Amino acid sequence: MRTYLSVAKRMKATGYKAGFPDLFIYEARNGYHGLAIELKVKGNYASDKQKLVLGKLKDSGYRTEICTGFDHVANTIDEYLSKTK
């Protein structure tokens, strides 16, 4: 528990906001302003707060994805970045 609290304190100190995606690519492609990815392991799901943030980003012109596993993340990033500006 102590480790979790120290990580949480460091995240808060660096400006991390609850619900913000784990990965964010600030590169416009194919009509999107950027790519926001929420990472999950098999069996886990995005929280309501995470879904809310992703929805707001999507409504603002960002592509949003919830990815499970390395291959899903890698394929999503590769596909997104392969699009022309």
N, CA, C and O atoms as CSV, one atom per row, in Angstrom:
chain,resi,resn,atom,element,x,y,z
A,1,MET,N,N,0.822,-1.190,0.000
A,1,MET,CA,C,0.000,0.000,0.000
A,1,MET,C,C,0.867,1.257,0.000
A,1,MET,O,O,0.532,2.249,-0.646
A,2,ARG,N,N,1.954,1.210,0.708
A,2,ARG,CA,C,2.819,2.376,0.796
A,2,ARG,C,C,3.367,2.773,-0.577
A,2,ARG,O,O,3.432,3.958,-0.903
A,3,THR,N,N,3.759,1.786,-1.376
A,3,THR,CA,C,4.279,2.065,-2.713
A,3,THR,C,C,3.224,2.763,-3.553
A,3,THR,O,O,3.526,3.741,-4.236
A,4,TYR,N,N,1.988,2.275,-3.512
A,4,TYR,CA,C,0.905,2.885,-4.275
A,4,TYR,C,C,0.721,4.343,-3.884
A,4,TYR,O,O,0.546,5.198,-4.752
A,5,LEU,N,N,0.759,4.633,-2.604
A,5,LEU,CA,C,0.571,6.014,-2.150
A,5,LEU,C,C,1.697,6.918,-2.618
A,5,LEU,O,O,1.448,8.061,-3.000
A,6,SER,N,N,2.935,6.429,-2.598
A,6,SER,CA,C,4.045,7.267,-3.046
A,6,SER,C,C,3.949,7.522,-4.550
A,6,SER,O,O,4.260,8.622,-5.007
A,7,VAL,N,N,3.527,6.528,-5.322
A,7,VAL,CA,C,3.335,6.725,-6.759
A,7,VAL,C,C,2.214,7.731,-6.989
A,7,VAL,O,O,2.350,8.631,-7.817
A,8,ALA,N,N,1.119,7.587,-6.271
A,8,ALA,CA,C,-0.008,8.506,-6.411
A,8,ALA,C,C,0.406,9.939,-6.072
A,8,ALA,O,O,-0.003,10.875,-6.759
A,9,LYS,N,N,1.199,10.117,-5.039
A,9,LYS,CA,C,1.666,11.452,-4.655
A,9,LYS,C,C,2.550,12.059,-5.738
A,9,LYS,O,O,2.426,13.241,-6.057
A,10,ARG,N,N,3.443,11.246,-6.304
A,10,ARG,CA,C,4.316,11.743,-7.371
A,10,ARG,C,C,3.503,12.113,-8.606
A,10,ARG,O,O,3.774,13.129,-9.245
A,11,MET,N,N,2.511,11.297,-8.945
A,11,MET,CA,C,1.675,11.579,-10.109
A,11,MET,C,C,0.932,12.898,-9.923
A,11,MET,O,O,0.867,13.718,-10.839
A,12,LYS,N,N,0.380,13.093,-8.743
A,12,LYS,CA,C,-0.360,14.325,-8.464
A,12,LYS,C,C,0.580,15.527,-8.514
A,12,LYS,O,O,0.213,16.583,-9.030
A,13,ALA,N,N,1.781,15.371,-7.983
A,13,ALA,CA,C,2.756,16.460,-7.950
A,13,ALA,C,C,3.192,16.871,-9.359
A,13,ALA,O,O,3.559,18.025,-9.584
A,14,THR,N,N,3.152,15.933,-10.300
A,14,THR,CA,C,3.558,16.257,-11.671
A,14,THR,C,C,2.405,16.758,-12.519
A,14,THR,O,O,2.587,17.034,-13.705
A,15,GLY,N,N,1.221,16.879,-11.935
A,15,GLY,CA,C,0.091,17.445,-12.651
A,15,GLY,C,C,-0.876,16.427,-13.227
A,15,GLY,O,O,-1.803,16.801,-13.945
A,16,TYR,N,N,-0.681,15.153,-12.929
A,16,TYR,CA,C,-1.570,14.110,-13.439
A,16,TYR,C,C,-2.983,14.329,-12.912
A,16,TYR,O,O,-3.180,14.602,-11.728
A,17,LYS,N,N,-3.959,14.208,-13.802
A,17,LYS,CA,C,-5.364,14.336,-13.425
A,17,LYS,C,C,-6.055,12.993,-13.568
A,17,LYS,O,O,-5.854,12.295,-14.562
A,18,ALA,N,N,-6.856,12.628,-12.601
A,18,ALA,CA,C,-7.582,11.362,-12.643
A,18,ALA,C,C,-8.432,11.285,-13.898
A,18,ALA,O,O,-9.126,12.241,-14.245
A,19,GLY,N,N,-8.377,10.162,-14.569
A,19,GLY,CA,C,-9.184,9.946,-15.752
A,19,GLY,C,C,-8.480,10.295,-17.054
A,19,GLY,O,O,-8.934,9.893,-18.126
A,20,PHE,N,N,-7.357,11.050,-16.979
A,20,PHE,CA,C,-6.655,11.408,-18.208
A,20,PHE,C,C,-6.000,10.155,-18.780
A,20,PHE,O,O,-5.476,9.340,-18.021
A,21,PRO,N,N,-6.017,9.981,-20.115
A,21,PRO,CA,C,-5.483,8.773,-20.742
A,21,PRO,C,C,-4.020,8.501,-20.390
A,21,PRO,O,O,-3.250,9.416,-20.099
A,22,ASP,N,N,-3.665,7.224,-20.425
A,22,ASP,CA,C,-2.301,6.808,-20.096
A,22,ASP,C,C,-1.293,7.268,-21.144
A,22,ASP,O,O,-0.173,7.654,-20.806
A,23,LEU,N,N,-1.686,7.228,-22.404
A,23,LEU,CA,C,-0.823,7.672,-23.498
A,23,LEU,C,C,-1.550,8.751,-24.285
A,23,LEU,O,O,-2.750,8.655,-24.544
A,24,PHE,N,N,-0.800,9.776,-24.659
A,24,PHE,CA,C,-1.396,10.854,-25.439
A,24,PHE,C,C,-0.386,11.278,-26.489
A,24,PHE,O,O,0.727,11.683,-26.154
A,25,ILE,N,N,-0.762,11.189,-27.753
A,25,ILE,CA,C,0.117,11.589,-28.846
A,25,ILE,C,C,-0.397,12.920,-29.380
A,25,ILE,O,O,-1.506,13.009,-29.908
A,26,TYR,N,N,0.425,13.944,-29.233
A,26,TYR,CA,C,0.053,15.301,-29.636
A,26,TYR,C,C,0.489,15.541,-31.087
A,26,TYR,O,O,1.290,16.432,-31.368
A,27,GLU,N,N,-0.037,14.754,-31.972
A,27,GLU,CA,C,0.302,14.846,-33.386
A,27,GLU,C,C,-0.980,14.725,-34.194
A,27,GLU,O,O,-1.649,13.692,-34.158
A,28,ALA,N,N,-1.319,15.777,-34.920
A,28,ALA,CA,C,-2.532,15.759,-35.732
A,28,ALA,C,C,-2.357,14.821,-36.918
A,28,ALA,O,O,-1.329,14.836,-37.595
A,29,ARG,N,N,-3.382,14.001,-37.155
A,29,ARG,CA,C,-3.367,13.077,-38.300
A,29,ARG,C,C,-4.794,12.821,-38.755
A,29,ARG,O,O,-5.706,12.674,-37.941
A,30,ASN,N,N,-4.971,12.770,-40.076
A,30,ASN,CA,C,-6.226,12.307,-40.673
A,30,ASN,C,C,-7.470,12.960,-40.059
A,30,ASN,O,O,-8.475,12.291,-39.818
A,31,GLY,N,N,-7.393,14.256,-39.814
A,31,GLY,CA,C,-8.544,14.977,-39.290
A,31,GLY,C,C,-8.674,14.984,-37.775
A,31,GLY,O,O,-9.581,15.621,-37.242
A,32,TYR,N,N,-7.791,14.292,-37.074
A,32,TYR,CA,C,-7.801,14.290,-35.604
A,32,TYR,C,C,-6.732,15.246,-35.087
A,32,TYR,O,O,-5.714,15.467,-35.744
A,33,HIS,N,N,-6.969,15.806,-33.914
A,33,HIS,CA,C,-5.986,16.687,-33.273
A,33,HIS,C,C,-4.873,15.897,-32.593
A,33,HIS,O,O,-3.784,16.430,-32.380
A,34,GLY,N,N,-5.124,14.651,-32.254
A,34,GLY,CA,C,-4.163,13.801,-31.573
A,34,GLY,C,C,-4.809,12.471,-31.236
A,34,GLY,O,O,-5.965,12.229,-31.583
A,35,LEU,N,N,-4.059,11.605,-30.557
A,35,LEU,CA,C,-4.514,10.269,-30.190
A,35,LEU,C,C,-4.397,10.074,-28.685
A,35,LEU,O,O,-3.333,10.294,-28.106
A,36,ALA,N,N,-5.490,9.664,-28.052
A,36,ALA,CA,C,-5.519,9.397,-26.619
A,36,ALA,C,C,-5.793,7.911,-26.411
A,36,ALA,O,O,-6.766,7.374,-26.940
A,37,ILE,N,N,-4.937,7.253,-25.645
A,37,ILE,CA,C,-5.078,5.810,-25.406
A,37,ILE,C,C,-5.154,5.528,-23.912
A,37,ILE,O,O,-4.299,5.964,-23.141
A,38,GLU,N,N,-6.171,4.805,-23.519
A,38,GLU,CA,C,-6.299,4.296,-22.157
A,38,GLU,C,C,-5.853,2.833,-22.201
A,38,GLU,O,O,-6.386,2.040,-22.978
A,39,LEU,N,N,-4.883,2.482,-21.373
A,39,LEU,CA,C,-4.334,1.128,-21.351
A,39,LEU,C,C,-5.040,0.278,-20.301
A,39,LEU,O,O,-5.255,0.707,-19.167
A,40,LYS,N,N,-5.391,-0.922,-20.704
A,40,LYS,CA,C,-6.032,-1.861,-19.789
A,40,LYS,C,C,-5.426,-3.242,-19.980
A,40,LYS,O,O,-4.965,-3.577,-21.071
A,41,VAL,N,N,-5.428,-4.040,-18.923
A,41,VAL,CA,C,-5.050,-5.437,-19.041
A,41,VAL,C,C,-6.327,-6.238,-19.201
A,41,VAL,O,O,-7.406,-5.794,-18.807
A,42,LYS,N,N,-6.198,-7.408,-19.777
A,42,LYS,CA,C,-7.371,-8.241,-20.028
A,42,LYS,C,C,-8.177,-8.420,-18.742
A,42,LYS,O,O,-7.630,-8.760,-17.693
A,43,GLY,N,N,-9.462,-8.188,-18.840
A,43,GLY,CA,C,-10.348,-8.323,-17.688
A,43,GLY,C,C,-10.630,-7.017,-16.964
A,43,GLY,O,O,-11.556,-6.950,-16.156
A,44,ASN,N,N,-9.844,-5.971,-17.240
A,44,ASN,CA,C,-10.075,-4.659,-16.630
A,44,ASN,C,C,-10.802,-3.761,-17.616
A,44,ASN,O,O,-10.684,-3.931,-18.830
A,45,TYR,N,N,-11.549,-2.813,-17.091
A,45,TYR,CA,C,-12.348,-1.924,-17.914
A,45,TYR,C,C,-12.108,-0.483,-17.515
A,45,TYR,O,O,-11.702,-0.201,-16.388
A,46,ALA,N,N,-12.358,0.422,-18.435
A,46,ALA,CA,C,-12.222,1.845,-18.144
A,46,ALA,C,C,-13.259,2.264,-17.101
A,46,ALA,O,O,-14.405,1.814,-17.121
A,47,SER,N,N,-12.830,3.127,-16.201
A,47,SER,CA,C,-13.738,3.647,-15.172
A,47,SER,C,C,-14.683,4.671,-15.809
A,47,SER,O,O,-14.465,5.117,-16.936
A,48,ASP,N,N,-15.713,5.026,-15.084
A,48,ASP,CA,C,-16.642,6.051,-15.562
A,48,ASP,C,C,-15.918,7.370,-15.815
A,48,ASP,O,O,-16.200,8.056,-16.797
A,49,LYS,N,N,-14.985,7.726,-14.932
A,49,LYS,CA,C,-14.211,8.961,-15.079
A,49,LYS,C,C,-13.365,8.903,-16.345
A,49,LYS,O,O,-13.283,9.884,-17.084
A,50,GLN,N,N,-12.735,7.758,-16.598
A,50,GLN,CA,C,-11.920,7.608,-17.799
A,50,GLN,C,C,-12.782,7.695,-19.059
A,50,GLN,O,O,-12.394,8.334,-20.037
A,51,LYS,N,N,-13.938,7.059,-19.033
A,51,LYS,CA,C,-14.859,7.123,-20.181
A,51,LYS,C,C,-15.334,8.547,-20.422
A,51,LYS,O,O,-15.464,8.973,-21.569
A,52,LEU,N,N,-15.591,9.278,-19.359
A,52,LEU,CA,C,-16.024,10.668,-19.470
A,52,LEU,C,C,-14.943,11.520,-20.138
A,52,LEU,O,O,-15.230,12.294,-21.051
A,53,VAL,N,N,-13.702,11.371,-19.679
A,53,VAL,CA,C,-12.587,12.138,-20.246
A,53,VAL,C,C,-12.389,11.766,-21.709
A,53,VAL,O,O,-12.222,12.649,-22.550
A,54,LEU,N,N,-12.404,10.473,-22.027
A,54,LEU,CA,C,-12.243,10.044,-23.413
A,54,LEU,C,C,-13.370,10.588,-24.290
A,54,LEU,O,O,-13.133,10.983,-25.432
A,55,GLY,N,N,-14.574,10.610,-23.769
A,55,GLY,CA,C,-15.713,11.156,-24.511
A,55,GLY,C,C,-15.545,12.637,-24.811
A,55,GLY,O,O,-15.850,13.094,-25.913
A,56,LYS,N,N,-15.057,13.387,-23.826
A,56,LYS,CA,C,-14.832,14.818,-24.030
A,56,LYS,C,C,-13.735,15.058,-25.064
A,56,LYS,O,O,-13.840,15.954,-25.901
A,57,LEU,N,N,-12.687,14.250,-24.993
A,57,LEU,CA,C,-11.606,14.375,-25.977
A,57,LEU,C,C,-12.115,14.040,-27.378
A,57,LEU,O,O,-11.801,14.739,-28.342
A,58,LYS,N,N,-12.896,12.977,-27.485
A,58,LYS,CA,C,-13.455,12.583,-28.782
A,58,LYS,C,C,-14.337,13.689,-29.347
A,58,LYS,O,O,-14.258,14.007,-30.534
A,59,ASP,N,N,-15.174,14.272,-28.501
A,59,ASP,CA,C,-16.052,15.365,-28.927
A,59,ASP,C,C,-15.262,16.600,-29.356
A,59,ASP,O,O,-15.762,17.433,-30.113
A,60,SER,N,N,-14.022,16.712,-28.867
A,60,SER,CA,C,-13.168,17.856,-29.199
A,60,SER,C,C,-12.262,17.585,-30.400
A,60,SER,O,O,-11.419,18.413,-30.745
A,61,GLY,N,N,-12.435,16.432,-31.030
A,61,GLY,CA,C,-11.687,16.152,-32.250
A,61,GLY,C,C,-10.474,15.264,-32.110
A,61,GLY,O,O,-9.648,15.198,-33.020
A,62,TYR,N,N,-10.351,14.577,-30.982
A,62,TYR,CA,C,-9.243,13.652,-30.791
A,62,TYR,C,C,-9.717,12.221,-31.032
A,62,TYR,O,O,-10.867,11.881,-30.756
A,63,ARG,N,N,-8.826,11.400,-31.544
A,63,ARG,CA,C,-9.143,9.978,-31.648
A,63,ARG,C,C,-8.878,9.365,-30.285
A,63,ARG,O,O,-7.856,9.650,-29.660
A,64,THR,N,N,-9.784,8.535,-29.826
A,64,THR,CA,C,-9.630,7.903,-28.516
A,64,THR,C,C,-9.772,6.390,-28.660
A,64,THR,O,O,-10.581,5.904,-29.451
A,65,GLU,N,N,-8.982,5.662,-27.893
A,65,GLU,CA,C,-9.010,4.200,-27.909
A,65,GLU,C,C,-8.776,3.670,-26.505
A,65,GLU,O,O,-8.036,4.258,-25.716
A,66,ILE,N,N,-9.414,2.560,-26.214
A,66,ILE,CA,C,-9.112,1.793,-25.011
A,66,ILE,C,C,-8.446,0.519,-25.520
A,66,ILE,O,O,-9.074,-0.288,-26.205
A,67,CYS,N,N,-7.180,0.344,-25.183
A,67,CYS,CA,C,-6.397,-0.770,-25.713
A,67,CYS,C,C,-6.069,-1.783,-24.632
A,67,CYS,O,O,-5.753,-1.435,-23.495
A,68,THR,N,N,-6.153,-3.050,-25.022
A,68,THR,CA,C,-5.824,-4.156,-24.125
A,68,THR,C,C,-4.645,-4.918,-24.710
A,68,THR,O,O,-4.771,-5.545,-25.761
A,69,GLY,N,N,-3.528,-4.869,-24.053
A,69,GLY,CA,C,-2.350,-5.612,-24.486
A,69,GLY,C,C,-1.447,-4.826,-25.413
A,69,GLY,O,O,-1.863,-3.873,-26.072
A,70,PHE,N,N,-0.189,-5.262,-25.443
A,70,PHE,CA,C,0.841,-4.570,-26.217
A,70,PHE,C,C,0.513,-4.528,-27.702
A,70,PHE,O,O,0.634,-3.473,-28.324
A,71,ASP,N,N,0.102,-5.642,-28.280
A,71,ASP,CA,C,-0.171,-5.686,-29.717
A,71,ASP,C,C,-1.270,-4.699,-30.108
A,71,ASP,O,O,-1.173,-4.037,-31.141
A,72,HIS,N,N,-2.306,-4.600,-29.291
A,72,HIS,CA,C,-3.401,-3.668,-29.567
A,72,HIS,C,C,-2.898,-2.220,-29.552
A,72,HIS,O,O,-3.247,-1.426,-30.424
A,73,VAL,N,N,-2.084,-1.891,-28.562
A,73,VAL,CA,C,-1.523,-0.539,-28.454
A,73,VAL,C,C,-0.606,-0.255,-29.639
A,73,VAL,O,O,-0.726,0.788,-30.282
A,74,ALA,N,N,0.309,-1.175,-29.929
A,74,ALA,CA,C,1.270,-0.977,-31.015
A,74,ALA,C,C,0.560,-0.820,-32.356
A,74,ALA,O,O,0.910,0.062,-33.141
A,75,ASN,N,N,-0.423,-1.660,-32.623
A,75,ASN,CA,C,-1.168,-1.568,-33.882
A,75,ASN,C,C,-1.941,-0.259,-33.990
A,75,ASN,O,O,-2.001,0.343,-35.062
A,76,THR,N,N,-2.531,0.181,-32.881
A,76,THR,CA,C,-3.282,1.435,-32.876
A,76,THR,C,C,-2.372,2.617,-33.172
A,76,THR,O,O,-2.713,3.480,-33.980
A,77,ILE,N,N,-1.214,2.658,-32.519
A,77,ILE,CA,C,-0.262,3.754,-32.737
A,77,ILE,C,C,0.286,3.709,-34.157
A,77,ILE,O,O,0.344,4.734,-34.835
A,78,ASP,N,N,0.691,2.521,-34.608
A,78,ASP,CA,C,1.217,2.397,-35.976
A,78,ASP,C,C,0.191,2.853,-37.007
A,78,ASP,O,O,0.520,3.593,-37.934
A,79,GLU,N,N,-1.030,2.416,-36.847
A,79,GLU,CA,C,-2.090,2.783,-37.800
A,79,GLU,C,C,-2.338,4.282,-37.758
A,79,GLU,O,O,-2.493,4.909,-38.806
A,80,TYR,N,N,-2.379,4.861,-36.574
A,80,TYR,CA,C,-2.630,6.298,-36.443
A,80,TYR,C,C,-1.497,7.123,-37.082
A,80,TYR,O,O,-1.753,8.067,-37.830
A,81,LEU,N,N,-0.272,6.761,-36.782
A,81,LEU,CA,C,0.857,7.538,-37.283
A,81,LEU,C,C,1.146,7.308,-38.761
A,81,LEU,O,O,1.840,8.111,-39.385
A,82,SER,N,N,0.630,6.235,-39.325
A,82,SER,CA,C,0.851,5.967,-40.738
A,82,SER,C,C,-0.041,6.830,-41.626
A,82,SER,O,O,0.185,6.922,-42.832
A,83,LYS,N,N,-1.038,7.453,-41.039
A,83,LYS,CA,C,-1.933,8.342,-41.801
A,83,LYS,C,C,-1.201,9.635,-42.096
A,83,LYS,O,O,-0.387,10.097,-41.296
A,84,THR,N,N,-1.495,10.217,-43.248
A,84,THR,CA,C,-0.871,11.488,-43.592
A,84,THR,C,C,-1.525,12.620,-42.815
A,84,THR,O,O,-2.665,12.516,-42.362
A,85,LYS,N,N,-0.785,13.683,-42.676
A,85,LYS,CA,C,-1.302,14.851,-41.954
A,85,LYS,C,C,-2.390,15.453,-42.766
A,85,LYS,O,O,-2.981,16.454,-42.361
